[in-house]
Amino acid sequence: MAALKFILLTALLSLLYFFGTADSSSVATSFIKSSCKVTTYPEVCVTSLAGYAPTIKRSPQHLAQTALSISLDRAQSAQSFVNKLCKFKGLKPREYAALKDCLEEMSDTIDRISKSVKELESMGRTRGNDFQWHMSNIETWISAALTDENTCGDGFAGKALNGRIKASIKARVTHVAQVTSNALALINQFAANH
């Protein structure tokens, strides 16, 4: 009899835990969807952040930090991709030059986003002028990272560089720019509500 009560109690607690976790995850996902409405690319925003809902919960700061971390990860991936392309045999001199320029721009992007991630993490519970100073740094660095990403894509402008390399670079860099733009919008939203 005691074993049956123990089994029933365990089953009840498991169900309560499951539904409690599912409910909090649903609330977090709704928070992400609602927050992503202020971004330029809301579908990309929701898609990239939804898997992190249990960590983000309903925290605007965690949301901004996660968005920045995703941007950093995508920029590092794009840099690695461009680096591999630079090693291809048979590249036209102009393609190689555009790839090298893009590699430098992606390096600058990674540096700026990395600084922003660290700055946002170290903010803790800063207030007033200290908060504004940190946010200004982050907003400046992320805006500069977006410029770097656009400059990388601009290096492949013109018909002379049409082809698979251009299409591959444009797709990667465009995605990095989208998640970075979204991160900036979420950072601005966090700053405005702080």
C-alpha positions as CSV (number, residue, x, y, z in Angstrom):
1,M,0.0,0.0,0.0
2,A,2.8,2.4,0.9
3,A,4.5,1.6,-2.4
4,L,1.3,2.4,-4.3
5,K,1.0,5.7,-2.6
6,F,4.7,6.5,-3.3
7,I,4.2,5.6,-7.0
8,L,1.0,7.8,-7.2
9,L,2.7,10.7,-5.4
10,T,5.8,10.4,-7.8
11,A,3.5,10.4,-10.8
12,L,1.5,13.4,-9.6
13,L,4.7,15.4,-8.9
14,S,6.1,14.4,-12.3
15,L,2.9,15.7,-14.0
16,L,3.0,18.9,-12.0
17,Y,6.6,19.4,-12.9
18,F,6.0,18.7,-16.6
19,F,3.0,21.1,-16.9
20,G,4.8,23.7,-14.9
21,T,7.8,23.5,-17.1
22,A,5.7,23.5,-20.3
23,D,3.7,26.5,-19.1
24,S,6.9,28.5,-18.2
25,S,8.4,27.6,-21.6
26,S,5.2,28.7,-23.3
27,V,5.3,32.1,-21.5
28,A,9.0,32.5,-22.4
29,T,8.3,31.8,-26.0
30,S,5.4,34.3,-26.0
31,F,7.7,36.8,-24.5
32,I,10.3,36.2,-27.3
33,K,7.6,36.5,-30.0
34,S,6.3,39.7,-28.5
35,S,9.8,41.2,-28.1
36,C,10.8,40.3,-31.7
37,K,8.0,42.4,-33.1
38,V,10.2,45.5,-32.7
39,T,13.0,44.0,-34.9
40,T,13.5,44.4,-38.6
41,Y,13.4,40.7,-39.1
42,P,10.9,39.3,-36.6
43,E,10.7,35.8,-38.1
44,V,14.5,35.4,-38.0
45,C,14.4,36.8,-34.5
46,V,11.9,34.2,-33.2
47,T,13.5,31.3,-35.1
48,S,17.0,32.1,-33.7
49,L,15.8,32.7,-30.1
50,A,13.0,30.2,-29.5
51,G,15.4,27.4,-28.6
52,Y,16.7,29.5,-25.8
53,A,13.3,30.3,-24.2
54,P,14.0,28.3,-21.0
55,T,17.2,30.4,-20.4
56,I,15.7,33.7,-21.5
57,K,12.4,33.3,-19.5
58,R,11.0,36.9,-19.4
59,S,14.2,38.8,-18.9
60,P,14.9,41.6,-21.4
61,Q,18.5,41.5,-20.5
62,H,18.8,37.7,-21.1
63,L,17.0,38.2,-24.3
64,A,19.5,40.9,-25.5
65,Q,22.5,38.8,-24.3
66,T,21.3,35.8,-26.1
67,A,20.6,37.7,-29.3
68,L,24.1,39.1,-29.1
69,S,25.6,35.7,-28.5
70,I,23.8,34.3,-31.5
71,S,25.0,37.2,-33.6
72,L,28.6,36.5,-32.4
73,D,28.2,32.8,-33.2
74,R,26.9,33.5,-36.7
75,A,29.7,36.0,-37.4
76,Q,32.3,33.5,-36.3
77,S,30.7,30.9,-38.6
78,A,30.7,33.3,-41.5
79,Q,34.3,34.2,-40.9
80,S,35.3,30.5,-40.9
81,F,33.4,30.0,-44.2
82,V,35.0,33.0,-45.8
83,N,38.4,31.8,-44.6
84,K,37.8,28.4,-46.3
85,L,36.8,30.1,-49.5
86,C,40.0,32.2,-49.5
87,K,41.9,28.9,-49.9
88,F,40.1,27.7,-53.0
89,K,42.2,27.2,-56.1
90,G,41.4,29.1,-59.3
91,L,39.9,32.2,-57.7
92,K,39.9,35.3,-59.8
93,P,42.2,38.1,-58.4
94,R,39.2,40.3,-57.8
95,E,37.3,37.5,-56.0
96,Y,40.3,36.8,-53.8
97,A,40.6,40.5,-52.9
98,A,36.9,40.7,-52.1
99,L,37.2,37.6,-49.9
100,K,40.2,39.0,-48.1
101,D,38.5,42.3,-47.5
102,C,35.4,40.5,-46.2
103,L,37.5,38.4,-43.9
104,E,38.9,41.6,-42.4
105,E,35.4,43.0,-42.0
106,M,34.1,39.9,-40.3
107,S,37.1,40.0,-38.0
108,D,36.2,43.5,-37.0
109,T,32.5,42.4,-36.6
110,I,33.5,39.6,-34.3
111,D,35.7,42.0,-32.2
112,R,32.9,44.5,-31.8
113,I,30.2,42.0,-31.0
114,S,32.5,40.3,-28.5
115,K,33.1,43.6,-26.7
116,S,29.4,44.1,-26.7
117,V,28.7,40.7,-25.2
118,K,31.2,41.3,-22.4
119,E,29.9,44.8,-21.8
120,L,26.3,43.7,-21.5
121,E,27.3,40.7,-19.2
122,S,29.3,43.0,-16.9
123,M,26.6,45.6,-16.5
124,G,24.9,43.7,-13.7
125,R,22.6,46.1,-12.0
126,T,24.1,49.4,-13.1
127,R,21.8,52.4,-13.1
128,G,21.7,56.0,-14.3
129,N,24.7,57.4,-16.1
130,D,26.7,54.2,-15.7
131,F,23.9,52.3,-17.5
132,Q,23.7,54.8,-20.3
133,W,27.5,54.8,-20.8
134,H,27.6,51.0,-21.1
135,M,24.6,51.0,-23.4
136,S,26.1,53.7,-25.6
137,N,29.2,51.6,-26.0
138,I,27.2,48.5,-27.0
139,E,25.0,50.4,-29.4
140,T,28.0,52.0,-31.0
141,W,29.9,48.7,-31.4
142,I,26.9,46.9,-32.8
143,S,26.1,49.7,-35.3
144,A,29.8,49.5,-36.4
145,A,29.5,45.7,-36.7
146,L,26.5,46.2,-39.0
147,T,28.5,48.6,-41.2
148,D,31.3,46.0,-41.4
149,E,28.9,43.3,-42.5
150,N,27.4,45.5,-45.1
151,T,30.8,46.5,-46.4
152,C,31.7,42.8,-46.7
153,G,28.6,42.3,-48.9
154,D,29.3,45.4,-50.9
155,G,32.7,44.0,-51.9
156,F,30.9,41.5,-54.1
157,A,28.9,44.1,-56.0
158,G,28.9,44.1,-59.8
159,K,28.5,41.6,-62.5
160,A,32.2,40.7,-62.6
161,L,31.8,38.7,-59.3
162,N,28.6,36.9,-60.1
163,G,28.7,33.3,-59.3
164,R,28.5,30.7,-56.5
165,I,31.0,32.4,-54.3
166,K,29.1,35.7,-54.4
167,A,25.8,34.0,-53.7
168,S,27.3,32.0,-50.8
169,I,28.9,35.0,-49.2
170,K,25.9,37.2,-49.6
171,A,23.6,34.5,-48.0
172,R,25.9,34.1,-45.0
173,V,26.6,37.8,-44.5
174,T,23.0,38.7,-45.0
175,H,22.0,36.3,-42.2
176,V,24.7,37.7,-39.9
177,A,23.5,41.2,-40.6
178,Q,19.9,40.2,-39.9
179,V,20.6,38.6,-36.5
180,T,22.9,41.5,-35.6
181,S,20.2,44.1,-36.6
182,N,17.7,42.1,-34.4
183,A,20.1,42.1,-31.5
184,L,20.5,45.9,-31.8
185,A,16.8,46.3,-31.8
186,L,16.4,44.1,-28.7
187,I,19.3,46.0,-27.0
188,N,17.6,49.3,-27.7
189,Q,14.3,47.9,-26.4
190,F,16.1,46.8,-23.2
191,A,17.7,50.2,-22.8
192,A,14.4,52.0,-23.3
193,N,12.6,49.9,-20.7
194,H,15.4,50.0,-18.1
